[in-house]
């Protein structure tokens, strides 16, 4: 059960799964990712991206352009989470009317 608890800690919360799902479509800059993850504040997005990077689920690349831009991409390690994320998405779509959110 420790492994399950670790996985929930890693992917838990309101935003991490949404971030990974969006990055699964390709590399994104911070601003683009913030627009895709509706409702997330820049501060929380930064915090979640750092956590995902520390756990090797995403990479952060600083591009030496003018102005400097930062882009994020999903790692091969994180690709293993996509079947779980897609299953959650499918469940949510199928049972959306029955789900009570608080």
C-alpha positions in Angstrom: 0.0 0.0 0.0 3.0 2.3 0.4 3.4 2.3 -3.4 -0.2 3.4 -3.9 0.2 6.1 -1.4 3.4 7.3 -3.1 1.6 7.4 -6.5 -1.4 9.3 -5.0 1.1 11.8 -3.4 2.9 12.2 -6.7 -0.2 12.7 -8.9 -2.7 14.0 -6.3 -4.2 17.4 -6.1 -6.2 19.5 -8.4 -3.7 20.3 -11.1 -0.9 17.8 -11.7 -2.9 15.4 -13.8 -4.2 18.2 -15.9 -0.7 19.5 -16.4 0.6 16.1 -17.5 -2.3 15.5 -19.8 -1.7 18.8 -21.6 2.0 18.2 -21.8 1.3 14.8 -23.4 0.3 16.7 -26.6 3.8 18.3 -26.8 6.2 20.8 -25.3 4.7 24.0 -24.0 5.8 27.3 -22.7 4.6 28.5 -19.3 2.0 31.0 -20.6 0.5 28.4 -23.1 0.3 25.8 -20.3 -1.4 28.3 -18.0 -4.1 29.0 -20.7 -4.6 25.3 -21.2 -5.1 24.5 -17.5 -8.1 26.6 -16.9 -8.3 28.2 -13.5 -4.7 27.7 -12.3 -2.8 30.7 -11.0 0.7 31.4 -12.1 2.0 30.8 -8.6 0.3 27.4 -8.3 1.4 26.4 -11.8 5.0 27.3 -10.9 4.8 25.2 -7.7 3.2 22.2 -9.5 5.7 22.3 -12.3 8.6 22.4 -9.9 7.1 19.3 -8.1 6.7 17.4 -11.3 10.2 18.3 -12.4 11.7 17.2 -9.1 9.9 13.9 -9.5 11.3 13.5 -13.1 7.8 13.6 -14.7 8.6 16.7 -16.8 11.7 18.6 -18.1 12.2 22.3 -18.0 14.3 23.9 -20.8 15.5 27.5 -20.8 15.7 28.8 -24.3 18.3 31.4 -24.9 16.0 33.6 -27.0 15.3 37.3 -26.5 13.3 37.4 -24.3 14.4 34.2 -22.6 11.6 31.6 -22.7 11.1 28.5 -20.7 9.4 25.4 -22.0 8.2 22.2 -20.4 7.9 18.7 -21.7 6.7 15.3 -20.4 9.3 12.7 -19.8 9.4 9.0 -20.8 8.9 8.2 -17.2 5.7 10.2 -17.1 4.3 8.6 -20.2 3.6 5.6 -18.0 1.0 7.7 -16.2 -1.0 8.4 -19.3 -3.1 5.2 -19.3 -4.2 6.0 -15.7 -4.9 9.6 -16.6 -6.9 8.6 -19.7 -8.9 6.1 -17.6 -9.7 8.8 -15.1 -10.8 11.1 -18.0 -12.9 8.4 -19.5 -14.6 7.7 -16.1 -15.2 11.4 -15.6 -16.8 11.8 -19.1 -19.0 8.8 -18.6 -20.1 9.6 -15.1 -19.9 13.4 -15.0 -23.6 13.9 -14.2 -23.4 11.6 -11.2 -20.2 13.2 -9.7 -20.8 15.6 -6.9 -17.9 18.1 -6.5 -17.3 20.2 -3.5 
